[in-house]
Amino acid sequence: FVLMLATSVSAQPMEGTLIQLNVSASEKVTQDTLYAMLYYESRESRSELAQNTLNKKMADALEKVKKYKDIDYSTGWYSTYQSHNNSFWIARQNIELNSKNKAELLKLVGELQNDKLNLQGLNYRLSDEVRDRMTNDLLAQAIRKAKARAQVLAKELEGSNVQIQAIRHGVTNFNGHPQHRGMMHAMAEATMDMASTPVAEPDEQQVSLSVEVDFIVK
């Protein structure tokens, strides 16, 4: 746990002494949700043929995905266009997967790779639940530290009554980048053996926030 304090004090004879504390707190947390992006690309002599091939392939893929209850999914980036020399048509669509169940998601990714879908990305991130929990925990920690510091300053100022006047929550930062080691392993294994299952391991991610707390000491 890291705590940074910046302090300013101003005298207000009629209301006591205003103490302003700028507090930053940070902590590391393990990424808990695995994300994968795959796509299928069909190439045919005519646009409608490329789209028909793509539509069937993606329909089959979604049927397989729906069997995994712990995996959330969505599709997107559907596009149809001609090759650079206009010799054939290309139809392409992405499918995105995410789950906290690492084993199930990696198994599904391996199956979709065997069905000729290409793996574009595989990485860990923090879920919204963990982000919210970390924000609340760090906010509480920072305020407790600010209150303790205000008590120390109040003692030096010979004040006995310390009251919070205002709290301003700054930006919460989720530092660090997504973990891409799994994607590199997955691509290497897929090249050697299309039946292999990709591998991925979570990383730690730094979460930090800052607050400004105003105290009145009397």
C-alpha positions as CSV (number, residue, x, y, z in Angstrom):
1,F,0.0,0.0,0.0
2,V,1.3,3.4,-1.0
3,L,0.1,6.7,0.6
4,M,1.1,10.2,-0.6
5,L,0.1,13.3,1.4
6,A,0.3,17.0,0.4
7,T,-0.8,19.5,3.1
8,S,-1.7,23.1,3.2
9,V,-3.0,25.0,6.2
10,S,-4.7,28.4,6.3
11,A,-5.9,30.4,9.3
12,Q,-9.6,31.3,9.6
13,P,-10.1,33.0,13.0
14,M,-13.9,33.0,12.9
15,E,-14.3,29.3,11.9
16,G,-11.1,27.7,13.1
17,T,-8.2,26.5,10.9
18,L,-8.8,25.0,7.5
19,I,-6.6,21.9,6.7
20,Q,-6.5,20.7,3.1
21,L,-5.1,17.2,2.5
22,N,-4.4,15.8,-0.9
23,V,-4.2,12.0,-0.6
24,S,-3.2,9.3,-3.1
25,A,-3.5,5.6,-2.4
26,S,-2.6,2.6,-4.6
27,E,-2.6,-1.2,-4.5
28,K,-2.0,-4.1,-6.8
29,V,-4.7,-6.6,-7.7
30,T,-4.6,-9.7,-9.9
31,Q,-6.6,-9.5,-13.2
32,D,-9.6,-11.7,-13.0
33,T,-11.3,-11.8,-16.4
34,L,-9.9,-13.4,-19.6
35,Y,-10.9,-11.8,-22.9
36,A,-10.5,-13.3,-26.4
37,M,-11.2,-11.9,-29.8
38,L,-11.5,-14.2,-32.9
39,Y,-12.5,-13.6,-36.4
40,Y,-13.4,-15.5,-39.5
41,E,-12.6,-14.3,-43.0
42,S,-14.1,-15.9,-46.2
43,R,-12.9,-15.2,-49.7
44,E,-15.1,-15.9,-52.7
45,S,-15.5,-14.7,-56.3
46,R,-18.7,-12.8,-55.5
47,S,-19.8,-10.7,-52.6
48,E,-22.9,-12.8,-51.8
49,L,-21.0,-16.0,-51.8
50,A,-18.4,-14.6,-49.3
51,Q,-21.2,-13.4,-47.0
52,N,-23.0,-16.7,-47.2
53,T,-19.9,-18.6,-46.3
54,L,-19.2,-16.2,-43.4
55,N,-22.7,-16.3,-42.1
56,K,-22.8,-20.1,-41.9
57,K,-19.4,-20.3,-40.2
58,M,-20.4,-17.7,-37.6
59,A,-23.7,-19.3,-37.0
60,D,-22.0,-22.6,-36.3
61,A,-19.5,-20.9,-34.0
62,L,-22.2,-19.2,-32.0
63,E,-24.0,-22.5,-31.5
64,K,-20.8,-23.8,-30.0
65,V,-20.3,-20.7,-27.9
66,K,-23.8,-20.9,-26.4
67,K,-23.1,-24.2,-24.9
68,Y,-20.6,-22.5,-22.5
69,K,-22.8,-20.9,-19.8
70,D,-19.9,-19.2,-18.0
71,I,-18.8,-17.3,-21.1
72,D,-20.2,-13.9,-22.3
73,Y,-20.0,-13.2,-26.0
74,S,-20.7,-10.6,-28.6
75,T,-20.2,-10.2,-32.4
76,G,-19.1,-7.2,-34.4
77,W,-17.1,-5.6,-37.1
78,Y,-18.9,-7.3,-40.0
79,S,-17.4,-6.1,-43.2
80,T,-17.4,-7.0,-46.9
81,Y,-14.9,-5.6,-49.4
82,Q,-13.0,-6.5,-52.5
83,S,-9.3,-7.5,-52.6
84,H,-6.7,-4.9,-53.6
85,N,-6.6,-6.2,-57.1
86,N,-10.4,-6.8,-57.3
87,S,-9.9,-10.5,-58.0
88,F,-12.1,-11.7,-55.1
89,W,-14.5,-10.6,-52.3
90,I,-13.7,-10.8,-48.6
91,A,-16.3,-11.0,-45.8
92,R,-15.1,-10.8,-42.2
93,Q,-16.6,-10.8,-38.7
94,N,-15.3,-10.8,-35.2
95,I,-16.5,-12.6,-32.1
96,E,-15.5,-11.4,-28.6
97,L,-15.5,-13.7,-25.6
98,N,-14.9,-13.0,-21.9
99,S,-15.1,-15.1,-18.7
100,K,-13.7,-15.6,-15.2
101,N,-13.6,-19.3,-16.0
102,K,-10.2,-19.5,-17.6
103,A,-10.3,-23.2,-18.4
104,E,-13.6,-23.0,-20.2
105,L,-12.7,-20.0,-22.2
106,L,-9.4,-21.4,-23.3
107,K,-11.0,-24.7,-24.2
108,L,-13.6,-22.9,-26.4
109,V,-11.0,-20.8,-28.1
110,G,-9.1,-24.0,-29.0
111,E,-12.3,-25.5,-30.5
112,L,-13.0,-22.3,-32.5
113,Q,-9.4,-22.3,-33.8
114,N,-9.9,-25.9,-35.0
115,D,-13.0,-24.6,-36.8
116,K,-10.7,-22.2,-38.7
117,L,-11.4,-19.1,-36.7
118,N,-8.4,-16.9,-36.2
119,L,-7.3,-15.7,-32.8
120,Q,-6.7,-12.0,-32.9
121,G,-6.2,-11.3,-29.2
122,L,-6.1,-13.0,-25.8
123,N,-5.6,-11.0,-22.6
124,Y,-6.6,-10.6,-19.0
125,R,-8.3,-7.5,-17.6
126,L,-10.0,-6.4,-14.4
127,S,-13.8,-7.0,-14.2
128,D,-16.1,-4.1,-13.4
129,E,-16.9,-5.8,-10.0
130,V,-13.2,-5.8,-9.1
131,R,-12.7,-2.2,-10.3
132,D,-15.7,-1.0,-8.2
133,R,-14.5,-2.9,-5.1
134,M,-10.9,-1.6,-5.4
135,T,-12.2,1.9,-5.9
136,N,-14.3,1.7,-2.7
137,D,-11.6,0.0,-0.7
138,L,-8.9,2.5,-1.7
139,L,-11.3,5.5,-1.1
140,A,-12.0,4.3,2.4
141,Q,-8.3,3.7,3.1
142,A,-7.3,7.1,1.8
143,I,-10.0,8.9,3.9
144,R,-8.9,7.0,7.1
145,K,-5.3,8.0,6.4
146,A,-6.3,11.6,5.8
147,K,-8.2,11.7,9.1
148,A,-5.3,10.3,11.0
149,R,-3.0,12.9,9.4
150,A,-5.5,15.7,10.3
151,Q,-5.5,14.5,13.9
152,V,-1.7,14.8,14.0
153,L,-1.9,18.4,12.6
154,A,-4.7,19.3,14.9
155,K,-2.6,18.3,17.9
156,E,0.3,20.5,16.7
157,L,-2.2,23.4,16.2
158,E,-3.6,22.8,19.7
159,G,-7.0,22.1,18.4
160,S,-9.4,19.5,19.9
161,N,-12.3,19.4,17.4
162,V,-11.6,18.1,13.9
163,Q,-14.4,18.0,11.4
164,I,-14.5,17.0,7.7
165,Q,-15.8,19.9,5.6
166,A,-15.5,18.5,2.1
167,I,-14.3,15.5,0.2
168,R,-13.4,15.6,-3.5
169,H,-12.8,12.3,-5.2
170,G,-10.2,12.6,-8.0
171,V,-9.5,10.2,-10.9
172,T,-9.2,6.5,-10.3
173,N,-6.3,5.0,-12.4
174,F,-6.1,1.4,-13.5
175,N,-2.5,1.3,-14.6
176,G,-0.7,-1.4,-16.4
177,H,-1.6,-3.0,-19.7
178,P,-3.5,-6.1,-20.7
179,Q,-1.6,-9.3,-20.4
180,H,-0.6,-10.6,-23.8
181,R,1.6,-13.6,-23.0
182,G,-1.4,-15.9,-23.5
183,M,-1.9,-14.7,-27.1
184,M,1.7,-15.4,-28.0
185,H,1.6,-18.9,-26.6
186,A,-1.8,-19.5,-28.2
187,M,-0.5,-18.6,-31.7
188,A,2.7,-20.7,-31.3
189,E,0.8,-23.8,-30.2
190,A,-1.9,-23.4,-32.8
191,T,0.8,-23.4,-35.5
192,M,2.3,-26.7,-34.2
193,D,-0.9,-28.5,-33.4
194,M,-4.4,-27.3,-34.2
195,A,-5.8,-29.5,-31.5
196,S,-3.9,-27.7,-28.7
197,T,-5.5,-25.5,-26.2
198,P,-4.1,-21.9,-25.8
199,V,-2.6,-20.9,-22.5
200,A,-2.9,-17.6,-20.6
201,E,-1.9,-16.4,-17.1
202,P,-3.1,-13.3,-15.3
203,D,-0.9,-10.4,-14.3
204,E,-1.1,-7.9,-11.4
205,Q,-2.5,-4.5,-12.2
206,Q,-1.9,-1.2,-10.3
207,V,-5.0,0.6,-9.1
208,S,-4.7,4.1,-7.7
209,L,-6.9,7.0,-6.7
210,S,-6.6,10.4,-5.2
211,V,-8.9,12.5,-2.9
212,E,-8.8,15.9,-1.5
213,V,-10.2,16.3,2.0
214,D,-10.9,19.6,3.8
215,F,-10.9,19.6,7.6
216,I,-11.8,22.3,10.1
217,V,-9.8,22.3,13.3
218,K,-11.1,24.3,16.3
